[in-house]
Amino acid sequence: MILEQGKGVGFILLILILLIFTWTDRLAKGGRVFEIRQLPPLVAVEEAVGRAVELGRPVHFTPGYNLGGLYTKRAPEMLAGLTLLSYVSRICARTGAEIIVTINPPEAMPIAEENVRTGFIMEGKEPPVGAVRWISTEQYAFAIGVLTIIQEEKPGANFLMGAFWSEALQFAMAGNYVGAMGIAGAVGQLPMFLAAMDYVLIGEELFAAQAYVSEDPIKIASIAGQDWNRLLLMALTTATFLLSNIGVDVMSILSM
């Protein structure tokens, strides 16, 4: 046999998944525009930034804390947050809001600075100097630094989008304490954010948000491909359950 026993079905499934991604990608390149539902937390970004402007307060944004920086399995969450920073920066530039960005890993500094710069330039505004502030690589030193900035600067909007650990609730409650409108996006610490923030991008919505704000047809097509693959897996799971209940030995098939 070409494949080891028990890996045949998995290999076929992998091929199907790749074919679906290829299909949606070709459709997008051929002019097909996939629709993506509105994400309320992103719709509320302009409201949050506008509220900060009305109050005469800055906007605070952090992609969170990640032990190991951009070289760990949770780095995609932080990178997704940094991508959304460009969108928030554009809204800040458009409305005249001051933005403060707090950073944990040093290697994320140039990415954050470039995204803020890009957001302001796209709106024809001069990029702010010193908007991005590196705090610390240590978790609680970083947490204390962010909490101090929130307490002293009293932002009108508090964006927590990225990778977060036990400091999540502290950041959320600190924003509430100073009266900031809170919008979060994360894969972990969701109970904390759902309890303490006004809007939350839940789990994979954080990654889908990148496609939503970019309006890039290829990125949106990749989200459509993921949804089709989910439907495929749901159909296979349901079929396996039904076949097992009518006496078909599904396990022997899966062990091919």
Phi and psi restraints in degrees (value plus and minus 20) as a CYANA .aco file:
   2 ILE   PHI     -92.3   -52.3
   2 ILE   PSI     -60.4   -20.4
   3 LEU   PHI    -124.0   -84.0
   3 LEU   PSI     131.8   171.8
   4 GLU   PHI     -86.1   -46.1
   4 GLU   PSI     130.3   170.3
   5 GLN   PHI     -80.8   -40.8
   5 GLN   PSI     115.5   155.5
   6 GLY   PHI      73.9   113.9
   6 GLY   PSI     -25.3    14.7
   7 LYS   PHI    -131.3   -91.3
   7 LYS   PSI     -20.8    19.2
   8 GLY   PHI     -84.7   -44.7
   8 GLY   PSI     -68.0   -28.0
   9 VAL   PHI     -84.8   -44.8
   9 VAL   PSI     -60.5   -20.5
  10 GLY   PHI     -82.4   -42.4
  10 GLY   PSI     -58.4   -18.4
  11 PHE   PHI     -86.5   -46.5
  11 PHE   PSI     -63.4   -23.4
  12 ILE   PHI     -82.1   -42.1
  12 ILE   PSI     -60.8   -20.8
  13 LEU   PHI     -84.2   -44.2
  13 LEU   PSI     -59.9   -19.9
  14 LEU   PHI     -81.3   -41.3
  14 LEU   PSI     -63.2   -23.2
  15 ILE   PHI     -81.7   -41.7
  15 ILE   PSI     -63.5   -23.5
  16 LEU   PHI     -81.1   -41.1
  16 LEU   PSI     -63.0   -23.0
  17 ILE   PHI     -82.4   -42.4
  17 ILE   PSI     -64.7   -24.7
  18 LEU   PHI     -84.3   -44.3
  18 LEU   PSI     -57.8   -17.8
  19 LEU   PHI     -84.6   -44.6
  19 LEU   PSI     -58.9   -18.9
  20 ILE   PHI     -85.0   -45.0
  20 ILE   PSI     -64.0   -24.0
  21 PHE   PHI     -82.7   -42.7
  21 PHE   PSI     -60.5   -20.5
  22 THR   PHI     -84.0   -44.0
  22 THR   PSI     -60.6   -20.6
  23 TRP   PHI     -82.8   -42.8
  23 TRP   PSI     -69.3   -29.3
  24 THR   PHI     -86.2   -46.2
  24 THR   PSI     -55.2   -15.2
  25 ASP   PHI     -84.7   -44.7
  25 ASP   PSI     -63.1   -23.1
  26 ARG   PHI     -86.3   -46.3
  26 ARG   PSI     -58.7   -18.7
  27 LEU   PHI     -81.4   -41.4
  27 LEU   PSI     -63.4   -23.4
  28 ALA   PHI     -83.7   -43.7
  28 ALA   PSI     -62.9   -22.9
  29 LYS   PHI     -88.1   -48.1
  29 LYS   PSI     -43.2    -3.2
  30 GLY   PHI    -106.7   -66.7
  30 GLY   PSI     -18.3    21.7
  31 GLY   PHI      88.6   128.6
  31 GLY   PSI     -23.7    16.3
  32 ARG   PHI     -91.2   -51.2
  32 ARG   PSI     110.6   150.6
  33 VAL   PHI    -127.7   -87.7
  33 VAL   PSI      93.2   133.2
  34 PHE   PHI    -102.8   -62.8
  34 PHE   PSI     119.8   159.8
  35 GLU   PHI    -108.1   -68.1
  35 GLU   PSI     123.6   163.6
  36 ILE   PHI    -147.6  -107.6
  36 ILE   PSI     112.6   152.6
  37 ARG   PHI     -84.9   -44.9
  37 ARG   PSI     133.1   173.1
  38 GLN   PHI     -86.8   -46.8
  38 GLN   PSI     120.0   160.0
  39 LEU   PHI    -124.8   -84.8
  39 LEU   PSI      88.5   128.5
  40 PRO   PHI     -70.1   -30.1
  40 PRO   PSI     -59.4   -19.4
  41 PRO   PHI     -80.6   -40.6
  41 PRO   PSI     -55.1   -15.1
  42 LEU   PHI     -96.6   -56.6
  42 LEU   PSI     -54.1   -14.1
  43 VAL   PHI     -82.6   -42.6
  43 VAL   PSI     -53.1   -13.1
  44 ALA   PHI    -100.6   -60.6
  44 ALA   PSI     -25.2    14.8
  45 VAL   PHI     -79.3   -39.3
  45 VAL   PSI     -66.7   -26.7
  46 GLU   PHI     -82.9   -42.9
  46 GLU   PSI     -58.8   -18.8
  47 GLU   PHI     -82.1   -42.1
  47 GLU   PSI     -64.3   -24.3
  48 ALA   PHI     -84.9   -44.9
  48 ALA   PSI     -65.3   -25.3
  49 VAL   PHI     -86.7   -46.7
  49 VAL   PSI     -62.1   -22.1
  50 GLY   PHI     -80.9   -40.9
  50 GLY   PSI     -57.3   -17.3
  51 ARG   PHI     -85.1   -45.1
  51 ARG   PSI     -60.0   -20.0
  52 ALA   PHI     -82.9   -42.9
  52 ALA   PSI     -60.0   -20.0
  53 VAL   PHI     -84.2   -44.2
  53 VAL   PSI     -63.9   -23.9
  54 GLU   PHI     -81.2   -41.2
  54 GLU   PSI     -55.5   -15.5
  55 LEU   PHI    -102.8   -62.8
  55 LEU   PSI     -28.6    11.4
  56 GLY   PHI      50.6    90.6
  56 GLY   PSI      11.9    51.9
  57 ARG   PHI    -138.5   -98.5
  57 ARG   PSI     140.9   180.9
  58 PRO   PHI     -99.4   -59.4
  58 PRO   PSI     154.7   194.7
  59 VAL   PHI    -129.0   -89.0
  59 VAL   PSI     112.1   152.1
  60 HIS   PHI    -126.7   -86.7
  60 HIS   PSI     115.6   155.6
  61 PHE   PHI    -156.5  -116.5
  61 PHE   PSI     113.7   153.7
  62 THR   PHI    -160.4  -120.4
  62 THR   PSI     116.0   156.0
  63 PRO   PHI    -104.0   -64.0
  63 PRO   PSI     -12.2    27.8
  64 GLY   PHI      70.5   110.5
  64 GLY   PSI    -185.5  -145.5
  65 TYR   PHI    -138.3   -98.3
  65 TYR   PSI     117.7   157.7
  66 ASN   PHI    -161.9  -121.9
  66 ASN   PSI      93.4   133.4
  67 LEU   PHI     -82.6   -42.6
  67 LEU   PSI     100.8   140.8
  68 GLY   PHI      77.6   117.6
  68 GLY   PSI     -20.3    19.7
  69 GLY   PHI      44.9    84.9
  69 GLY   PSI    -151.1  -111.1
  70 LEU   PHI    -115.2   -75.2
  70 LEU   PSI       2.9    42.9
  71 TYR   PHI    -143.7  -103.7
  71 TYR   PSI      11.0    51.0
  72 THR   PHI    -148.1  -108.1
  72 THR   PSI     154.9   194.9
  73 LYS   PHI     -89.1   -49.1
  73 LYS   PSI     -36.8     3.2
  74 ARG   PHI    -117.9   -77.9
  74 ARG   PSI     -14.7    25.3
  75 ALA   PHI     -79.9   -39.9
  75 ALA   PSI     -56.2   -16.2
  76 PRO   PHI     -76.6   -36.6
  76 PRO   PSI     -52.0   -12.0
  77 GLU   PHI     -85.2   -45.2
  77 GLU   PSI     -64.3   -24.3
  78 MET   PHI     -86.8   -46.8
  78 MET   PSI     -60.2   -20.2
  79 LEU   PHI     -85.7   -45.7
  79 LEU   PSI     -55.7   -15.7
  80 ALA   PHI     -84.1   -44.1
  80 ALA   PSI     -61.2   -21.2
  81 GLY   PHI     -82.9   -42.9
  81 GLY   PSI     -61.3   -21.3
  82 LEU   PHI     -85.4   -45.4
  82 LEU   PSI     -53.1   -13.1
  83 THR   PHI     -85.3   -45.3
  83 THR   PSI     -61.9   -21.9
  84 LEU   PHI     -88.7   -48.7
  84 LEU   PSI     -41.3    -1.3
  85 LEU   PHI     -79.2   -39.2
  85 LEU   PSI     -58.4   -18.4
  86 SER   PHI     -80.8   -40.8
  86 SER   PSI     -61.4   -21.4
  87 TYR   PHI     -85.7   -45.7
  87 TYR   PSI     -66.3   -26.3
  88 VAL   PHI     -82.7   -42.7
  88 VAL   PSI     -57.9   -17.9
  89 SER   PHI     -82.8   -42.8
  89 SER   PSI     -58.7   -18.7
  90 ARG   PHI     -81.8   -41.8
  90 ARG   PSI     -63.5   -23.5
  91 ILE   PHI     -84.7   -44.7
  91 ILE   PSI     -59.5   -19.5
  92 CYS   PHI     -83.4   -43.4
  92 CYS   PSI     -63.6   -23.6
  93 ALA   PHI     -83.5   -43.5
  93 ALA   PSI     -60.1   -20.1
  94 ARG   PHI     -86.8   -46.8
  94 ARG   PSI     -55.3   -15.3
  95 THR   PHI    -118.8   -78.8
  95 THR   PSI     -27.8    12.2
  96 GLY   PHI      62.9   102.9
  96 GLY   PSI       1.9    41.9
  97 ALA   PHI    -105.3   -65.3
  97 ALA   PSI     124.9   164.9
  98 GLU   PHI    -100.4   -60.4
  98 GLU   PSI     119.3   159.3
  99 ILE   PHI    -140.4  -100.4
  99 ILE   PSI     117.6   157.6
 100 ILE   PHI    -141.2  -101.2
 100 ILE   PSI     104.0   144.0
 101 VAL   PHI    -136.1   -96.1
 101 VAL   PSI     104.2   144.2
 102 THR   PHI    -125.6   -85.6
 102 THR   PSI     111.3   151.3
 103 ILE   PHI    -143.1  -103.1
 103 ILE   PSI     122.9   162.9
 104 ASN   PHI    -117.8   -77.8
 104 ASN   PSI     -84.0   -44.0
 105 PRO   PHI     -99.5   -59.5
 105 PRO   PSI     113.0   153.0
 106 PRO   PHI     -76.8   -36.8
 106 PRO   PSI     -54.4   -14.4
 107 GLU   PHI     -88.8   -48.8
 107 GLU   PSI     -33.8     6.2
 108 ALA   PHI    -105.0   -65.0
 108 ALA   PSI     -33.2     6.8
 109 MET   PHI     -77.1   -37.1
 109 MET   PSI     -73.9   -33.9
 110 PRO   PHI     -83.1   -43.1
 110 PRO   PSI     -52.2   -12.2
 111 ILE   PHI     -86.1   -46.1
 111 ILE   PSI     -66.6   -26.6
 112 ALA   PHI     -83.1   -43.1
 112 ALA   PSI     -64.6   -24.6
 113 GLU   PHI     -81.6   -41.6
 113 GLU   PSI     -61.7   -21.7
 114 GLU   PHI     -87.8   -47.8
 114 GLU   PSI     -58.8   -18.8
 115 ASN   PHI     -87.8   -47.8
 115 ASN   PSI     -58.5   -18.5
 116 VAL   PHI     -85.4   -45.4
 116 VAL   PSI     -66.1   -26.1
 117 ARG   PHI     -78.6   -38.6
 117 ARG   PSI     -65.9   -25.9
 118 THR   PHI     -82.0   -42.0
 118 THR   PSI     -63.1   -23.1
 119 GLY   PHI     -79.9   -39.9
 119 GLY   PSI     -62.6   -22.6
 120 PHE   PHI     -92.7   -52.7
 120 PHE   PSI     -60.5   -20.5
 121 ILE   PHI     -84.6   -44.6
 121 ILE   PSI     -57.7   -17.7
 122 MET   PHI     -82.9   -42.9
 122 MET   PSI     -43.7    -3.7
 123 GLU   PHI    -118.1   -78.1
 123 GLU   PSI     -13.2    26.8
 124 GLY   PHI      53.2    93.2
 124 GLY   PSI       6.0    46.0
 125 LYS   PHI    -133.6   -93.6
 125 LYS   PSI     135.5   175.5
 126 GLU   PHI     -93.2   -53.2
 126 GLU   PSI     106.8   146.8
 127 PRO   PHI     -81.7   -41.7
 127 PRO   PSI     119.3   159.3
 128 PRO   PHI     -91.9   -51.9
 128 PRO   PSI     129.5   169.5
 129 VAL   PHI    -118.2   -78.2
 129 VAL   PSI     111.8   151.8
 130 GLY   PHI      57.6    97.6
 130 GLY   PSI      -2.8    37.2
 131 ALA   PHI     -91.2   -51.2
 131 ALA   PSI     -52.9   -12.9
 132 VAL   PHI    -114.8   -74.8
 132 VAL   PSI     104.0   144.0
 133 ARG   PHI    -141.2  -101.2
 133 ARG   PSI      99.9   139.9
 134 TRP   PHI    -101.0   -61.0
 134 TRP   PSI     112.6   152.6
 135 ILE   PHI    -123.5   -83.5
 135 ILE   PSI     -86.7   -46.7
 136 SER   PHI    -191.3  -151.3
 136 SER   PSI     136.5   176.5
 137 THR   PHI    -106.0   -66.0
 137 THR   PSI     -35.7     4.3
 138 GLU   PHI    -103.7   -63.7
 138 GLU   PSI     115.3   155.3
 139 GLN   PHI     -75.7   -35.7
 139 GLN   PSI     -74.1   -34.1
 140 TYR   PHI    -102.7   -62.7
 140 TYR   PSI     -41.1    -1.1
 141 ALA   PHI     -87.1   -47.1
 141 ALA   PSI     -61.2   -21.2
 142 PHE   PHI     -82.3   -42.3
 142 PHE   PSI     -65.3   -25.3
 143 ALA   PHI     -80.7   -40.7
 143 ALA   PSI     -65.2   -25.2
 144 ILE   PHI     -83.8   -43.8
 144 ILE   PSI     -59.3   -19.3
 145 GLY   PHI     -82.9   -42.9
 145 GLY   PSI     -64.3   -24.3
 146 VAL   PHI     -85.7   -45.7
 146 VAL   PSI     -64.1   -24.1
 147 LEU   PHI     -81.5   -41.5
 147 LEU   PSI     -58.3   -18.3
 148 THR   PHI     -84.0   -44.0
 148 THR   PSI     -64.1   -24.1
 149 ILE   PHI     -82.9   -42.9
 149 ILE   PSI     -63.0   -23.0
 150 ILE   PHI     -83.0   -43.0
 150 ILE   PSI     -61.1   -21.1
 151 GLN   PHI     -87.6   -47.6
 151 GLN   PSI     -60.5   -20.5
 152 GLU   PHI    -101.6   -61.6
 152 GLU   PSI     -61.6   -21.6
 153 GLU   PHI    -104.9   -64.9
 153 GLU   PSI     -41.9    -1.9
 154 LYS   PHI      27.9    67.9
 154 LYS   PSI      45.2    85.2
 155 PRO   PHI     -83.5   -43.5
 155 PRO   PSI     131.7   171.7
 156 GLY   PHI    -107.9   -67.9
 156 GLY   PSI     -35.8     4.2
 157 ALA   PHI    -159.4  -119.4
 157 ALA   PSI     117.6   157.6
 158 ASN   PHI    -145.2  -105.2
 158 ASN   PSI      87.2   127.2
 159 PHE   PHI    -122.8   -82.8
 159 PHE   PSI      98.5   138.5
 160 LEU   PHI    -137.3   -97.3
 160 LEU   PSI      75.2   115.2
 161 MET   PHI    -152.5  -112.5
 161 MET   PSI      88.7   128.7
 162 GLY   PHI     135.5   175.5
 162 GLY   PSI    -156.7  -116.7
 163 ALA   PHI    -126.1   -86.1
 163 ALA   PSI     108.6   148.6
 164 PHE   PHI    -156.4  -116.4
 164 PHE   PSI     132.4   172.4
 165 TRP   PHI    -144.2  -104.2
 165 TRP   PSI    -155.6  -115.6
 166 SER   PHI     -89.7   -49.7
 166 SER   PSI     -32.6     7.4
 167 GLU   PHI    -100.7   -60.7
 167 GLU   PSI     -24.9    15.1
 168 ALA   PHI     -76.9   -36.9
 168 ALA   PSI     -71.1   -31.1
 169 LEU   PHI     -85.7   -45.7
 169 LEU   PSI     -54.2   -14.2
 170 GLN   PHI     -82.3   -42.3
 170 GLN   PSI     -65.2   -25.2
 171 PHE   PHI     -84.2   -44.2
 171 PHE   PSI     -61.8   -21.8
 172 ALA   PHI     -85.8   -45.8
 172 ALA   PSI     -65.1   -25.1
 173 MET   PHI     -90.3   -50.3
 173 MET   PSI     -53.0   -13.0
 174 ALA   PHI     -82.7   -42.7
 174 ALA   PSI     -60.8   -20.8
 175 GLY   PHI     -82.8   -42.8
 175 GLY   PSI     -62.8   -22.8
 176 ASN   PHI     -80.7   -40.7
 176 ASN   PSI     -59.1   -19.1
 177 TYR   PHI     -81.9   -41.9
 177 TYR   PSI     -57.1   -17.1
 178 VAL   PHI    -114.0   -74.0
 178 VAL   PSI     -14.7    25.3
 179 GLY   PHI      61.8   101.8
 179 GLY   PSI       4.8    44.8
 180 ALA   PHI    -105.4   -65.4
 180 ALA   PSI     123.5   163.5
 181 MET   PHI     -96.9   -56.9
 181 MET   PSI     109.4   149.4
 182 GLY   PHI    -129.8   -89.8
 182 GLY   PSI     110.5   150.5
 183 ILE   PHI    -149.4  -109.4
 183 ILE   PSI     105.2   145.2
 184 ALA   PHI    -143.2  -103.2
 184 ALA   PSI     139.4   179.4
 185 GLY   PHI    -170.2  -130.2
 185 GLY   PSI     100.7   140.7
 186 ALA   PHI    -183.0  -143.0
 186 ALA   PSI     143.4   183.4
 187 VAL   PHI    -117.5   -77.5
 187 VAL   PSI     -59.9   -19.9
 188 GLY   PHI    -121.7   -81.7
 188 GLY   PSI     150.3   190.3
 189 GLN   PHI      41.4    81.4
 189 GLN   PSI       4.8    44.8
 190 LEU   PHI     -82.5   -42.5
 190 LEU   PSI     -59.2   -19.2
 191 PRO   PHI     -77.6   -37.6
 191 PRO   PSI     -58.6   -18.6
 192 MET   PHI     -84.5   -44.5
 192 MET   PSI     -65.8   -25.8
 193 PHE   PHI     -89.7   -49.7
 193 PHE   PSI     -59.9   -19.9
 194 LEU   PHI     -83.5   -43.5
 194 LEU   PSI     -49.8    -9.8
 195 ALA   PHI    -101.4   -61.4
 195 ALA   PSI     -48.7    -8.7
 196 ALA   PHI    -139.4   -99.4
 196 ALA   PSI     -28.7    11.3
 197 MET   PHI    -129.8   -89.8
 197 MET   PSI     136.5   176.5
 198 ASP   PHI     -94.8   -54.8
 198 ASP   PSI     -60.5   -20.5
 199 TYR   PHI    -156.2  -116.2
 199 TYR   PSI     125.8   165.8
 200 VAL   PHI    -159.7  -119.7
 200 VAL   PSI     109.4   149.4
 201 LEU   PHI    -102.8   -62.8
 201 LEU   PSI      97.0   137.0
 202 ILE   PHI    -115.4   -75.4
 202 ILE   PSI     100.5   140.5
 203 GLY   PHI      38.2    78.2
 203 GLY   PSI    -140.0  -100.0
 204 GLU   PHI     -89.0   -49.0
 204 GLU   PSI     -31.8     8.2
 205 GLU   PHI     -79.0   -39.0
 205 GLU   PSI     -49.1    -9.1
 206 LEU   PHI     -79.4   -39.4
 206 LEU   PSI     -59.7   -19.7
 207 PHE   PHI    -100.1   -60.1
 207 PHE   PSI     -56.4   -16.4
 208 ALA   PHI     -85.5   -45.5
 208 ALA   PSI     -47.8    -7.8
 209 ALA   PHI     -82.2   -42.2
 209 ALA   PSI     -50.2   -10.2
 210 GLN   PHI     -80.8   -40.8
 210 GLN   PSI     -63.5   -23.5
 211 ALA   PHI     -88.6   -48.6
 211 ALA   PSI     -57.7   -17.7
 212 TYR   PHI     -80.9   -40.9
 212 TYR   PSI     -67.5   -27.5
 213 VAL   PHI     -98.4   -58.4
 213 VAL   PSI     -47.5    -7.5
 214 SER   PHI     -98.7   -58.7
 214 SER   PSI     -47.3    -7.3
 215 GLU   PHI      36.6    76.6
 215 GLU   PSI       6.4    46.4
 216 ASP   PHI    -100.2   -60.2
 216 ASP   PSI      99.7   139.7
 217 PRO   PHI     -77.7   -37.7
 217 PRO   PSI     -55.1   -15.1
 218 ILE   PHI     -88.7   -48.7
 218 ILE   PSI     -63.3   -23.3
 219 LYS   PHI     -85.1   -45.1
 219 LYS   PSI     -60.4   -20.4
 220 ILE   PHI     -85.8   -45.8
 220 ILE   PSI     -56.2   -16.2
 221 ALA   PHI     -83.3   -43.3
 221 ALA   PSI     -54.8   -14.8
 222 SER   PHI     -86.1   -46.1
 222 SER   PSI     -54.6   -14.6
 223 ILE   PHI     -86.3   -46.3
 223 ILE   PSI     -61.2   -21.2
 224 ALA   PHI     -81.9   -41.9
 224 ALA   PSI     -60.5   -20.5
 225 GLY   PHI     -81.2   -41.2
 225 GLY   PSI     -60.6   -20.6
 226 GLN   PHI     -82.9   -42.9
 226 GLN   PSI     -60.3   -20.3
 227 ASP   PHI     -85.6   -45.6
 227 ASP   PSI     -61.9   -21.9
 228 TRP   PHI     -82.9   -42.9
 228 TRP   PSI     -59.1   -19.1
 229 ASN   PHI     -86.2   -46.2
 229 ASN   PSI     -56.3   -16.3
 230 ARG   PHI     -83.1   -43.1
 230 ARG   PSI     -62.9   -22.9
 231 LEU   PHI     -81.6   -41.6
 231 LEU   PSI     -59.7   -19.7
 232 LEU   PHI     -80.6   -40.6
 232 LEU   PSI     -67.4   -27.4
 233 LEU   PHI     -86.2   -46.2
 233 LEU   PSI     -57.1   -17.1
 234 MET   PHI     -84.2   -44.2
 234 MET   PSI     -61.2   -21.2
 235 ALA   PHI     -84.7   -44.7
 235 ALA   PSI     -62.5   -22.5
 236 LEU   PHI     -86.4   -46.4
 236 LEU   PSI     -59.2   -19.2
 237 THR   PHI     -83.7   -43.7
 237 THR   PSI     -63.9   -23.9
 238 THR   PHI     -84.2   -44.2
 238 THR   PSI     -62.8   -22.8
 239 ALA   PHI     -83.0   -43.0
 239 ALA   PSI     -61.3   -21.3
 240 THR   PHI     -81.6   -41.6
 240 THR   PSI     -62.5   -22.5
 241 PHE   PHI     -83.3   -43.3
 241 PHE   PSI     -66.1   -26.1
 242 LEU   PHI     -87.2   -47.2
 242 LEU   PSI     -63.3   -23.3
 243 LEU   PHI     -84.1   -44.1
 243 LEU   PSI     -58.9   -18.9
 244 SER   PHI     -83.6   -43.6
 244 SER   PSI     -52.6   -12.6
 245 ASN   PHI    -101.5   -61.5
 245 ASN   PSI     -30.5     9.5
 246 ILE   PHI    -128.5   -88.5
 246 ILE   PSI      -6.3    33.7
 247 GLY   PHI      76.1   116.1
 247 GLY   PSI     -15.2    24.8
 248 VAL   PHI     -98.3   -58.3
 248 VAL   PSI     111.4   151.4
 249 ASP   PHI    -100.6   -60.6
 249 ASP   PSI      61.6   101.6
 250 VAL   PHI     -86.8   -46.8
 250 VAL   PSI     -55.5   -15.5
 251 MET   PHI     -82.4   -42.4
 251 MET   PSI     -54.8   -14.8
 252 SER   PHI     -89.1   -49.1
 252 SER   PSI     -52.3   -12.3
 253 ILE   PHI     -89.2   -49.2
 253 ILE   PSI     -64.4   -24.4
 254 LEU   PHI     -86.9   -46.9
 254 LEU   PSI     -42.1    -2.1
 255 SER   PHI    -107.6   -67.6
 255 SER   PSI      -7.8    32.2
